[in-house]
Amino acid sequence: MPLKMSEPTGQNGNNNPHSEPPPPHYEATQYNTYASKYHLIKRLPSTYIETANFRAAAAPFIPQARILDLACGTGYYSRQLLEWGAKAVVGVDVSEGMISVAEESIASVPTAEGTLKFRVGDARTLGVVEGGGYDLVTGVWLLNYATNAEELRAMFEGIAANLKADGAFAGITTRPIPAAEMDIHKTYNDRIRAKKQESWGMDVRYAERLESGGWRIDISTLGQLGQDGVKFTTFHLPMEAYHTAAREAGMNGRFGWREVRLEGEDREEAVRDAGEAFFREYFEDIGPHFGVLVVEKGGS
């Protein structure tokens, strides 16, 4: 699938390239409590859509690549990247609990010995990891932890610092919504929340408007994950902020939001497991609930 190009023209928030990133506005250890059961999220029907679209976005860069997987959590995508043909993967997450669970999983992957590592680290203050020079940096649900333009730029600076000159970033974040439509999107989300949520499996509440122009989101698992599920906080910034932050961080190559789709064998497998009704409702009414972003570094 070709990269769908998008060049937003607006800007949002304070984009001073000389300001220091503020400290995180969420608990860096919020996932420690849920580390041992976070894998349950990957059992939700929406994971089929997420995985298929992430794989399609990253596929051109994966073969025999050294990959830095940011916000790796318990290592779900780090392990997948190896299975999809990567040469080596280093996973980084801010949660020590998540990394502990991820490290325990290495032994279960036949191809992982010596090629899969995990490290604790904050994407806002990343520095160069394991020597840098990666072909691909990935971040599934990474950029959505930036609360403003400065934090988002700091994440992209870490990404750029770890990439080869011809490397790229591929990731999943919140749905790309222009700044002028953020309130409308909140209303849309409230309408979805008012419907039956059990089949969806997640309750996504737009809880607080941010000075940056975005929203704080409170998320909790529902339905098949039981009452003792997972709860966490994330943030939805306007789509213009992503373009501005990437460019200010030195990511000057192609920038594009990909269309979210589920087709062919991916859809057939998903329907066999979760049923046709969920995916029909998702694509005709609910989704997409995320955006797929690919940014090429584009030179030294």
C-alpha positions as CSV (number, residue, x, y, z in Angstrom):
1,M,0.0,0.0,0.0
2,P,1.5,3.3,-1.0
3,L,2.2,6.0,1.6
4,K,-0.7,8.5,1.7
5,M,1.0,11.9,1.8
6,S,-0.2,14.7,4.1
7,E,1.4,18.1,4.7
8,P,-0.6,20.0,7.3
9,T,-0.2,23.7,7.2
10,G,-1.3,24.8,10.6
11,Q,0.6,24.8,13.9
12,N,-0.6,24.3,17.5
13,G,0.9,25.0,20.9
14,N,4.2,26.5,21.9
15,N,6.8,25.3,19.3
16,N,9.8,27.1,20.6
17,P,12.7,24.8,19.5
18,H,14.9,26.1,22.4
19,S,12.6,25.3,25.3
20,E,13.3,22.3,27.5
21,P,10.7,19.6,27.6
22,P,8.6,19.8,30.8
23,P,8.5,16.8,33.1
24,P,5.9,14.1,32.3
25,H,2.3,15.0,33.2
26,Y,1.4,11.4,33.8
27,E,2.7,8.8,36.2
28,A,5.7,7.1,34.4
29,T,4.9,4.0,36.5
30,Q,1.2,3.9,35.7
31,Y,1.7,0.7,33.8
32,N,3.7,-1.1,36.5
33,T,0.5,-2.2,38.2
34,Y,-0.9,-3.7,35.0
35,A,2.3,-5.1,33.5
36,S,1.5,-8.8,34.1
37,K,-1.9,-8.5,32.5
38,Y,-1.4,-5.8,29.8
39,H,-1.1,-8.6,27.2
40,L,-4.9,-9.0,27.6
41,I,-5.4,-5.8,25.5
42,K,-3.9,-7.7,22.6
43,R,-6.9,-10.1,22.7
44,L,-9.4,-7.3,21.8
45,P,-10.9,-7.5,18.3
46,S,-9.5,-4.1,17.5
47,T,-6.0,-5.6,17.8
48,Y,-6.4,-7.3,14.4
49,I,-7.0,-3.9,12.8
50,E,-4.0,-2.3,14.7
51,T,-1.6,-5.1,13.9
52,A,-2.4,-5.4,10.2
53,N,-2.1,-1.7,9.7
54,F,1.1,-1.3,11.7
55,R,2.7,-4.2,9.8
56,A,1.7,-2.7,6.4
57,A,3.2,0.6,7.4
58,A,6.5,-0.9,8.7
59,A,6.9,-3.6,6.1
60,P,9.1,-1.8,3.6
61,F,11.7,-1.1,6.3
62,I,11.7,-4.4,8.2
63,P,13.7,-6.9,6.2
64,Q,17.1,-7.5,7.9
65,A,16.7,-4.2,9.8
66,R,18.0,-3.1,13.1
67,I,14.9,-1.7,14.9
68,L,14.4,0.4,17.9
69,D,10.9,-0.3,19.3
70,L,9.8,2.6,21.6
71,A,6.9,2.2,24.1
72,C,7.4,-1.6,23.6
73,G,5.4,-2.5,26.7
74,T,5.6,-6.2,27.3
75,G,7.3,-6.7,24.0
76,Y,4.4,-7.7,21.8
77,Y,5.5,-5.8,18.7
78,S,9.2,-6.3,19.4
79,R,8.7,-10.0,19.0
80,Q,6.4,-9.6,16.0
81,L,9.0,-7.5,14.3
82,L,11.5,-10.3,14.5
83,E,8.9,-12.7,13.1
84,W,8.3,-10.3,10.3
85,G,12.0,-10.4,9.2
86,A,13.9,-7.9,11.4
87,K,17.6,-8.7,12.1
88,A,17.6,-7.3,15.6
89,V,15.2,-5.4,17.9
90,V,15.8,-3.3,21.0
91,G,12.6,-2.5,22.9
92,V,12.4,0.5,25.2
93,D,9.7,1.4,27.7
94,V,9.3,3.8,30.6
95,S,7.8,1.1,32.8
96,E,10.2,-1.2,34.7
97,G,7.3,-3.6,35.3
98,M,6.6,-3.8,31.5
99,I,10.3,-4.4,30.7
100,S,10.5,-7.1,33.4
101,V,7.6,-9.0,31.7
102,A,9.1,-8.4,28.3
103,E,12.5,-9.9,29.3
104,E,10.8,-13.0,30.6
105,S,9.2,-13.5,27.2
106,I,12.5,-13.6,25.3
107,A,13.0,-17.3,26.0
108,S,9.7,-18.1,24.3
109,V,10.8,-16.8,20.9
110,P,13.1,-19.2,19.1
111,T,14.7,-16.5,17.0
112,A,15.2,-14.0,19.8
113,E,18.5,-15.2,21.4
114,G,21.0,-12.4,21.0
115,T,18.7,-10.4,18.7
116,L,16.1,-9.1,21.1
117,K,16.9,-6.8,24.0
118,F,14.8,-4.7,26.3
119,R,15.8,-1.5,28.1
120,V,14.0,1.0,30.5
121,G,13.9,4.5,29.1
122,D,11.8,7.6,28.6
123,A,11.2,8.6,25.0
124,R,11.4,12.3,26.0
125,T,14.9,12.0,27.2
126,L,16.0,9.1,25.1
127,G,19.5,9.8,23.9
128,V,21.3,7.3,21.7
129,V,20.3,3.7,22.5
130,E,22.8,0.8,21.9
131,G,24.9,2.8,19.5
132,G,22.0,4.1,17.4
133,G,22.1,3.8,13.6
134,Y,18.8,2.0,13.4
135,D,17.1,1.4,10.1
136,L,13.7,1.8,11.6
137,V,12.3,3.2,14.9
138,T,8.8,2.1,15.8
139,G,6.3,3.4,18.3
140,V,2.9,1.8,18.7
141,W,1.0,4.1,21.1
142,L,4.1,6.2,21.9
143,L,3.5,9.7,20.6
144,N,0.1,9.9,22.3
145,Y,1.9,10.3,25.7
146,A,3.1,13.7,24.7
147,T,1.0,16.3,26.4
148,N,2.1,19.3,24.3
149,A,4.3,20.3,21.4
150,E,7.5,20.4,23.4
151,E,7.2,16.8,24.6
152,L,6.2,15.7,21.1
153,R,9.2,17.4,19.6
154,A,11.5,15.8,22.2
155,M,10.2,12.4,21.2
156,F,10.9,13.0,17.6
157,E,14.4,14.3,18.5
158,G,15.1,11.0,20.2
159,I,13.8,9.1,17.1
160,A,15.9,11.2,14.7
161,A,19.0,10.8,16.9
162,N,18.7,7.0,16.7
163,L,18.0,6.7,12.9
164,K,20.4,6.3,10.0
165,A,20.2,9.1,7.5
166,D,17.9,7.0,5.3
167,G,15.9,5.5,8.2
168,A,12.3,5.9,9.1
169,F,9.7,6.0,11.9
170,A,6.5,4.0,11.8
171,G,4.0,4.1,14.5
172,I,0.4,4.2,15.7
173,T,-1.0,7.0,17.7
174,T,-4.4,8.8,18.2
175,R,-6.5,9.4,15.2
176,P,-5.3,12.4,13.1
177,I,-7.8,15.2,13.8
178,P,-7.2,18.9,12.8
179,A,-7.0,21.4,15.7
180,A,-10.2,23.1,14.5
181,E,-12.1,19.8,14.8
182,M,-10.9,18.5,18.2
183,D,-14.2,19.5,20.0
184,I,-16.3,17.9,17.3
185,H,-14.3,14.7,17.6
186,K,-14.9,14.7,21.4
187,T,-18.6,14.9,20.7
188,Y,-18.3,12.1,18.2
189,N,-16.5,10.0,20.8
190,D,-19.1,10.7,23.4
191,R,-21.8,9.4,21.0
192,I,-19.8,6.2,20.6
193,R,-19.4,5.8,24.4
194,A,-23.2,6.1,24.8
195,K,-23.6,2.8,22.9
196,K,-23.1,-0.7,24.2
197,Q,-19.4,-1.1,24.9
198,E,-18.9,-4.8,25.7
199,S,-18.0,-5.9,22.2
200,W,-15.6,-2.9,21.8
201,G,-13.8,-3.8,25.0
202,M,-12.5,-0.4,25.8
203,D,-14.0,2.8,27.3
204,V,-12.3,5.9,26.0
205,R,-13.3,9.1,27.8
206,Y,-12.2,12.5,26.6
207,A,-11.7,13.9,30.1
208,E,-9.9,17.3,30.0
209,R,-9.2,19.9,27.5
210,L,-5.4,20.8,27.4
211,E,-3.8,24.2,26.9
212,S,-1.9,22.5,24.0
213,G,-5.2,22.3,22.1
214,G,-5.6,18.6,22.7
215,W,-7.4,16.4,25.2
216,R,-6.5,14.2,28.1
217,I,-8.0,10.7,27.6
218,D,-8.9,8.2,30.4
219,I,-9.0,4.6,29.1
220,S,-10.2,1.5,30.8
221,T,-10.9,-2.1,29.6
222,L,-14.3,-3.6,29.7
223,G,-16.3,-6.7,28.9
224,Q,-14.2,-9.8,28.3
225,L,-11.2,-8.4,30.2
226,G,-13.3,-8.4,33.4
227,Q,-13.8,-5.9,36.2
228,D,-10.1,-6.2,37.2
229,G,-8.9,-4.8,33.9
230,V,-6.5,-2.1,32.8
231,K,-6.8,1.7,33.3
232,F,-4.5,4.4,32.0
233,T,-4.2,8.0,30.8
234,T,-3.1,9.2,27.4
235,F,-3.3,12.4,25.3
236,H,-4.7,13.4,21.9
237,L,-3.0,16.3,20.3
238,P,-4.1,17.9,17.0
239,M,-2.6,16.4,13.8
240,E,-0.8,19.6,13.0
241,A,1.4,19.2,16.1
242,Y,2.9,16.0,14.8
243,H,4.0,17.5,11.5
244,T,5.5,20.5,13.2
245,A,7.3,18.4,15.8
246,A,8.8,16.0,13.3
247,R,10.1,18.8,11.1
248,E,11.6,20.7,14.0
249,A,13.3,17.6,15.2
250,G,15.1,17.1,11.9
251,M,12.7,14.5,10.3
252,N,12.7,16.1,6.9
253,G,11.7,13.2,4.6
254,R,8.3,12.0,3.5
255,F,5.5,12.5,6.1
256,G,2.3,10.6,5.8
257,W,-0.8,9.4,7.6
258,R,-1.9,6.0,6.1
259,E,-5.5,5.0,5.5
260,V,-6.7,2.4,8.2
261,R,-7.9,-0.7,6.4
262,L,-8.5,-4.4,7.0
263,E,-8.5,-6.6,3.9
264,G,-7.7,-10.0,2.5
265,E,-6.2,-12.7,4.7
266,D,-6.0,-10.2,7.7
267,R,-9.8,-9.6,7.5
268,E,-10.6,-13.3,7.0
269,E,-8.6,-14.3,10.1
270,A,-10.1,-11.5,12.2
271,V,-13.7,-12.4,11.2
272,R,-13.1,-16.1,12.0
273,D,-12.0,-15.1,15.5
274,A,-14.1,-12.2,16.4
275,G,-17.1,-12.3,14.0
276,E,-18.2,-10.1,11.1
277,A,-20.5,-7.9,13.2
278,F,-17.7,-6.2,15.1
279,F,-15.7,-5.2,12.0
280,R,-18.7,-4.1,10.1
281,E,-19.7,-1.8,13.0
282,Y,-16.1,-0.6,13.4
283,F,-15.6,0.5,9.8
284,E,-19.1,1.8,9.2
285,D,-19.7,3.6,12.4
286,I,-17.0,3.5,15.2
287,G,-13.5,3.7,13.7
288,P,-10.8,4.2,13.0
289,H,-9.8,4.8,16.6
290,F,-6.1,5.4,15.7
291,G,-3.8,6.9,13.1
292,V,-0.9,5.2,11.3
293,L,2.1,7.6,10.8
294,V,5.2,7.1,8.7
295,V,8.0,9.7,8.7
296,E,11.3,9.3,6.9
297,K,14.3,11.0,8.2
298,G,15.4,12.2,4.8
299,G,19.1,12.9,5.1
300,S,21.7,13.7,7.6
